[in-house]
Amino acid sequence: MSLIKFEPKSYTELQQMSVTACKSGLMPHGMTPEKFMIIAMKGAELGLPILQSIYSINVINNKPAISAELMLALIYNRVPSAKVTFIETTDSVCTIEAQRTPNDKVSPFTFSMVEAQTAGLLNKESWKKYPAAMLRARCISAMARAIFPDALMGASYTPEELGNDVEIEEDGEPVVIEKTNQQKWDELPEDIKTKFEALAVNNDIQPRIDMCAKVNFDIEKIRDGLNKLQEKRNPDSKPDQKEPTDEERLFMLSEDIKQLFDSIDPKSTDKKKIDWCKTKQWNEQVIRFELKRDKENLDKALNKAGVQ
């Protein structure tokens, strides 16, 4: 009996698969159809099946990250002549020797607790509980980047290296602990939160968090957006007393509302959205309700017409 391999044959099939998968409730936390598609595409570049890609690739700060174990697997798969030898792996140090071919010079790589302390890693819970596993991961990723960059194709960092916390399961497999948007907000520099207050960008925290999530909590993009808002303000007036412009109101709408706008009419202009929202007096509850209704009606019409 041969196993059936489910792989989409077109962009439309991948799109349909992404929607079905996310509706299943079995995808990683925070997965959306758009994220599903991008991760699947990156996985295809690495030669990974779709579901393995979804569960193995994490996108952190707009960069793909994979586990050290998957890095080794890609190296052995893409460079059959590769030789990676673990010389020492303890709670205090990990040393690896690597060669692309038997004729190449052996390249040694070491990562120790001294280096981890210098990098400020030892305050993390995963480093306190699983020092040997964390040292191996750091050593493997450094080796992979230096000797086998072609095998990784840009996915050259582990999630922990890009800032996410990880937990080690009983079998030694690292599991990424996804940070919530609230946690990401809490970790933002204080000057950004102060500027939100000074510009009176919403009185509630959640809309601010949604705004930051739109740019994946990229600090520079958040600062740039706040600076642009500040430039639009009248410098002679107090920010918390100034009525926001229509453009600012559109920018401050909740993320789910913006996604509804884009799903109904991706080509809709900001002016068209603003004019429509003004008829609803910028009431987010009314805007959300009517957009959801319009989206349901559009989906029904498309299904009836047989449009994929």
Phi, psi and omega in degrees: 000128180262145179281143177271129181257119182268106177225131179293145181259356181207168178299321180296318179295321178296320179297316179295319179297320182296319180294314180298316182297316182290329178288340184292335183080007183256002181277162176304153182304134177084002181289135176237162178304323180293315178297319179305313184293317181295316179295320179297321179295318178295320177298322178297323177298326182272356180080024182260144172298158187300308184292327175296322177298315183298321183270351184248336184256128175246137176257114184236122183052042177068019178237138178286138179227142180226164181287160178296326179297319179291325175303313179298318180299317179295322179298310182295327181284319186268337179233081186302334181276357184295146176227120179238120183240129176272109181280320180207134175216104183227186177285355183242339183198151172229130179232131181234145170242136185223147175219142174284320177224161179300337182273349181284157176292140178289129179251120180270146177224136181224139171224125186240171178293334176296315178293322178296321179294318178300323181279359178073032184266341191287351177276352179281142184299321182296327179285331177287321185275321188229062184300320182295315180296319181291322177295319178299316182299315180296319182292318180297315182294322177295317178297316183297318179295322185282321188254329186232048181297331180292334179283333184268332176051048175096340178270067194253012178230151174276159178304322181295325179293332181267009172112349180276150174279151176229154175239145180257123179283174183299329180276005178090358181280128179284139178237128181287132174263105183291130176283139175284162177299327178296318179295320179295322177297315181300331183272356179295149177301146183297331181295330178290315179296322179296322181290323174303316179295316183296325181272357180054045178277094184063146177270341181263151181289320188302314177300327178292319178298318179298321178298317180291325180295331180300328179251025176055033178058030174289114188300316181295320179292323178296313179299318180297317179296320179292323178296321179294322176297318181297323180295331181282342181285153173282115184299342181274353181249157179281133183305320184283356178252358184264130178290130181295149177286169178298322179296320178292320178299318179297318179296328185273357178299150180299151185299323182295328178291318178298322178293323177296317177305312184292324181288330179280316180211090183301337183266003182297136181277161177299322180298318180295318179296317181297313180301319180291316180296326179295329178290341178259009179057032177058026178278111187296324180296317179292316180300313181297316181299313184289325178293319178297320179296316179297322179294318178296318179295321179295316179298318179296318180295319180294318179295320179295325180277354179077021180274130180270000000 
